[in-house]
Amino acid sequence: MSWKLKKKCLDLLAREDGCVRKIWGEVATICLAYPNAYRTGMSNLGFQAVYALINRHPGSLCERVFLPDSSDEAAHLASPARLFSLESQRPLADFDMVAFSLSFENDYPNVLKILDMAGIPLAAAERAERDPLVIGGGIAVTLNPEPLADFFDLFLIGEGEALLPDFLDAAAVALRCKLKRKAFLDRIQKEIHGAYVPRFYRVTTEQEGRITAREPLDSAYPRRIIRRTAPDINAFPTEQAITTEGSEFGGMFLTEVSRGCRRGCRFCAAGFVCRPVRFRSAVTLEASFRRGLKKRKTIGLLGTAVSDHPELIPLCRSILKRGGSVAVGSFRLDRLNRPMAALLKDTGVETLSLAPEAGSQRLRNVIRKGITEAEIFSAVDNLLEYDIVRLRLYFMVGLPTETDEDVDAIVRLVKAMEHRARHSSAGKKGFRSLTLSINQFIPKPATPFQWCPLEDTAVVKRRIRRIKDGLRGEKAVSVTHDLPKWNYIQALLTLGDRRVGKLLLAVHRFEGNWAQAFREVNVNPDFYVYRRKETDEILPWDFIDHGVEKTLLVSEYRKSFSGEILEETRP
Ligand code: SF4
């Protein structure tokens, strides 16, 4: 192995606090892979939580691997070990399992890159007895694992805390009994709820590509895969296992305060798939804060609905009382009352992220955002009163039923916020900066908008330009946006079925060139991305029981287009 690569590992390890080193022996060895850079992976609380969970299990050992820097690829390929784990620098091929943590669909091509660099056959069907089992988990594959079906031996669908202990127990037994690969997968598919072995299911399609049937190859395999959920999140902490300055949030200690969200915004997977909403108790959070403050001065509060936590203010005050500070990702606008704004000022927050999502009330009703213009202005007044004068505002374009008038409403709303700031008695200073972050709406599985098409890339580009033009000349306002081209790819990987795997394979072969892959492979990506699906169609992810009734999704889908005025959605 190159000394340069080894030194890089040792330098990263030297900066970490919390890394676990277990002895190789009679334990199941798992290399936890993050299909992106070390800096990004180490900022992902889910990845860190799984690392801690596996290492807590007495019959298992977990090490990590990340996507290597492109400048190091040649050195990896020249090394006999090729790709190796961070902790012990062992080749990935030496592990019993390589487990990918998958949060973002656009990372899928990196999965193939990691497997290839590690010398592990890409297709699950081509792996031999000696090859590691390749396992996938995380929110992206919990929503829809099918585009990756050909490359994975097994998916674990749902929350790691609920699933992993059962799976690791079974893996420890399999190891002791020297169970063969196929027999192990067979047992897991039959016995562990939430496990999904794609090759044990046959999917048939009609000529145009719609799915006609999905059958288990053995009647003992479940027809539907149940997403596993941890009923009591107070039974375990979900907090940063390893702190390091080398991560994106290196200066803070991350801890999860809640899971799920009861608001039910129609575009949001977390609002449907992560149900039910669960808040960690003050007692368990206080214990986590105590551990965190020994390592970092700032506690980063994470969760799908942090600002809905019923004890958020006393919890933050308690961190301040202990001499720490607090960071919160984004706030619901309707939670920004005066006491909350006062608290934010005391925590030293200078920039706050808010998500109106849409400019017009009509469109906010369509997406069930549950926020009125009066509430937006009231939040602005409260923030200005407490001198919070930098905002990041999240808006979406390409939402169902959106027109140019809705897009103009974003411009009008932002100008009105600015105007209000300049003229309000509380906000003598006005806003120093308003940064608009424009994201394209991407339909997500298991949400009421799962049947919607992605908006055309040209329309989205035009609408982004319209917003930029409308706000030109507003000195305090800047606009950032993602690239519509990558949104198309993300939609394809989010909404696709097994045939999309052929495109992924081609993209890997063509070193990331999607245009060439689209030309070479006889799969029409627009079929998945730009087509409005019928509500009685079998969707690629329908075999997963996400815990949401289809009748609810259909009813919400239809209501969204009915122009119905929103009922109360506050907790
Ligand atoms: S409030 Fe946020 S987390 Fe909750 S459903 Fe709406 S978008 Fe999702």
Boltz pocket constraint, residues with backbone or C-beta under 6 A from the ligand:
constraints:
  - pocket:
      binder: B
      contacts: [[A, 261], [A, 262], [A, 263], [A, 264], [A, 265], [A, 268], [A, 269], [A, 270], [A, 271], [A, 272], [A, 304], [A, 305], [A, 332], [A, 368], [A, 369]]
      max_distance: 6.0
